[in-house]
Protein backbone atom coordinates (compact mmCIF):
# COMPACT_ATOMS: atom_id res chain seq x y z
CA UNK A 1 0.00 0.00 0.00
CA UNK A 2 1.15 3.53 -0.58
CA UNK A 3 -1.12 5.17 1.98
CA UNK A 4 -0.34 4.93 5.70
CA UNK A 5 -3.97 5.43 6.74
CA UNK A 6 -5.05 2.48 4.59
CA UNK A 7 -2.17 0.35 5.89
CA UNK A 8 -3.09 1.18 9.50
CA UNK A 9 -6.75 0.38 8.85
CA UNK A 10 -5.80 -2.96 7.28
CA UNK A 11 -3.52 -3.86 10.18
CA UNK A 12 -6.17 -2.85 12.70
CA UNK A 13 -8.66 -5.08 10.85
CA UNK A 14 -6.27 -8.02 11.21
CA UNK A 15 -5.23 -8.14 7.56
CA UNK A 16 -1.49 -8.15 8.19
CA UNK A 17 1.32 -6.04 9.54
CA UNK A 18 2.56 -2.63 8.50
CA UNK A 19 5.51 -0.35 9.08
CA UNK A 20 4.55 3.20 9.99
CA UNK A 21 5.82 5.90 12.29
CA UNK A 22 4.97 5.38 15.96
CA UNK A 23 3.05 8.63 16.34
CA UNK A 24 0.71 7.52 13.56
CA UNK A 25 -0.48 4.52 15.58
CA UNK A 26 -0.08 5.80 19.13
CA UNK A 27 -3.85 5.62 19.85
CA UNK A 28 -4.07 2.04 18.52
CA UNK A 29 -1.02 1.00 20.54
CA UNK A 30 -2.42 2.59 23.69
CA UNK A 31 -5.80 0.89 23.25
CA UNK A 32 -4.31 -2.49 22.38
CA UNK A 33 -5.79 -2.58 18.87
CA UNK A 34 -2.27 -2.89 17.50
CA UNK A 35 0.94 -4.19 18.99
CA UNK A 36 4.59 -3.92 18.06
CA UNK A 37 5.88 -7.21 16.67
CA UNK A 38 9.42 -6.32 15.60
CA UNK A 39 10.27 -3.83 18.34
CA UNK A 40 13.83 -5.15 18.82
CA UNK A 41 14.54 -4.18 15.21
CA UNK A 42 13.11 -0.68 15.47
CA UNK A 43 15.69 1.92 14.42
CA UNK A 44 16.74 4.50 17.00
CA UNK A 45 14.38 7.40 17.59
CA UNK A 46 15.09 10.43 15.42
CA UNK A 47 14.45 13.72 17.20
CA UNK A 48 12.12 16.34 15.78
CA UNK A 49 13.82 19.64 15.08
CA UNK A 50 12.26 23.06 14.60
CA UNK A 51 14.43 24.89 12.08
CA UNK A 52 14.05 28.35 10.62
CA UNK A 53 16.23 30.61 8.56
CA UNK A 54 16.40 34.27 9.38
CA UNK A 55 19.48 36.46 9.22
CA UNK A 56 20.52 38.37 12.33
CA UNK A 57 18.25 38.51 15.34
CA UNK A 58 15.11 36.40 15.30
CA UNK A 59 11.91 38.40 14.96
CA UNK A 60 9.51 38.17 17.90
CA UNK A 61 6.78 36.55 15.77
CA UNK A 62 9.18 33.80 14.63
CA UNK A 63 10.44 33.23 18.18
CA UNK A 64 6.82 32.99 19.37
CA UNK A 65 6.02 30.30 16.78
CA UNK A 66 9.21 28.38 17.53
CA UNK A 67 8.54 28.49 21.28
CA UNK A 68 4.95 27.33 20.71
CA UNK A 69 6.08 24.41 18.53
CA UNK A 70 8.74 23.32 21.00
CA UNK A 71 6.27 23.35 23.88
CA UNK A 72 3.64 21.39 21.95
CA UNK A 73 6.09 18.83 20.59
CA UNK A 74 7.60 18.16 24.01
CA UNK A 75 4.12 17.56 25.47
CA UNK A 76 3.02 15.21 22.67
CA UNK A 77 3.20 11.68 24.14
CA UNK A 78 2.83 9.98 20.77
CA UNK A 79 6.19 11.38 19.70
CA UNK A 80 7.80 9.71 22.68
CA UNK A 81 6.00 6.34 22.57
CA UNK A 82 8.30 3.40 23.22
CA UNK A 83 5.87 0.71 24.36
N, C-alpha and C positions, 0 to 999 in steps of 0.2 A: 504494500500500500504506500501511497505517497502523501497521505494525509494523517497526521498524528491523531486527530480527533476520531477518525474512522478506526485507526489501529487500536486506540484505547477502548472504544466501544466494542470492538471485536474481542479484545482480550477480556474485558469485563463480562461479555456474554459467554465466555468459556470457549472461544473459537481459536485459541492459540496464545502465543506469547508475543510481546512486542518490546522494542527498545525505544524508549522515549526519555526525556529529561524528567528528573524526579519531581520538580515543581508542577509538571503537567498532570501527574497522577497522585499528588499529595492527598487529596480528599479520598480517593479510592484506597490508598494504602492505609490511611487512618481508620477508615471504616471496615477494612478487611475484605473489600471487594476484590482487590488485587494484592498480590504479594511478590516480593522480590525473590527470584529463583536463581539468579547468577550473581548475587551480591558480592561474593569474594572476587569476582572479576570486574567489578565496577571501577572505572578509572578514577583517579583522584579528583576531588571536587575542584572546580575552577571558580575562582572568585568573580563576583560581578564588580565591574569598575564603572564609575561615573566619570566620563572624560569630556572635556570641553576645550575649545581653542579660542583664546582671546588674548591679544597682546596686552602687555602691561598689567595694571591692576584689574581685578575681576569686578565687573559691574555688580551693583547690589542686587539687581533682578536675577542675574545669573547665579550669584552666590545663594540667593534664596531658593532657587530651583534645585541647585546641587544639594544644599542642606536638607531640603524636603525629601529628595530622592534617597539620600543616605539614610535618613531616619526611617523611611518606609521600608527600604530594602533590609535594613537590620532587624526590623520587627517582623518580617515576613517568614513565618516558620517553614513554609514549603520550600524556601530556598536553602534551608538548613537541615532538611529531612535526611536522616541516616538510618532509619529503621528502628 
